[in-house]
Amino acid sequence: MLENIQEIVSNIIITAGIIFMLFGVIGLFKFKNFYTRLLVTSKIDTVGVITLIIGLAVRNGVSFFSGKILLLAVIMMIFNPLIAHTLARSAYLSGHELDNEKTEEGASS
């Protein structure tokens, strides 16, 4: 009985992670700007993958494997936002600008 509930909960969490990643991929194709694409890809990494990892940990139960993948999730929660911030900051400092075509057209009209 407990194994069935554990499997159902883990399937729900894994499905939620896949849905987060699907929305992220759709957003990646929808946005044309470097900075918005960077934001979407960092959310795919942080939210989607960590949700999948938590679902796998729930499915496996309390074990050494679950501890290792939860440690991986904590490391991802720390380093993924830092890496995304570093990429955005280096792009900004190197002069990569936003695509302001729509705002320039609207201002000239």
C-alpha positions, -999 to 999 in steps of 0.1 A, spaced: 0 0 0 27 25 10 47 16 -22 17 24 -44 13 58 -28 50 65 -30 49 55 -67 19 77 -74 34 107 -57 67 103 -75 50 100 -108 31 133 -101 63 151 -92 82 137 -122 53 147 -145 53 182 -130 91 184 -137 85 174 -173 58 199 -177 80 227 -163 107 217 -188 82 216 -217 70 251 -209 107 262 -207 114 248 -241 83 265 -256 95 298 -240 130 292 -254 115 292 -289 91 320 -282 116 346 -270 141 361 -294 162 381 -270 194 367 -255 186 378 -219 151 363 -219 164 331 -234 190 329 -207 163 334 -181 142 306 -195 171 282 -198 181 288 -162 145 282 -151 145 249 -171 177 238 -153 167 250 -118 130 242 -116 126 214 -141 156 193 -133 154 197 -96 117 187 -97 127 156 -116 155 148 -91 131 152 -62 106 128 -79 134 102 -84 143 106 -47 107 100 -36 105 70 -60 136 54 -46 127 60 -9 153 65 18 186 51 3 222 61 -4 212 69 -40 185 93 -29 210 111 -7 234 115 -36 208 129 -60 194 152 -33 229 165 -27 231 170 -65 198 190 -63 212 212 -36 244 219 -56 222 227 -86 201 251 -65 232 270 -55 252 270 -87 226 273 -115 215 309 -106 251 319 -101 261 307 -135 231 324 -152 239 356 -134 276 354 -145 266 348 -181 242 377 -181 266 400 -164 295 391 -188 272 396 -218 261 430 -204 296 441 -196 309 431 -231 283 453 -247 256 429 -257 224 450 -259 188 442 -260 169 440 -293 151 473 -292 136 472 -327 100 474 -315 106 503 -291 125 523 -317 97 518 -342 71 528 -317 90 559 -307 94 572 -343 57 568 -351 
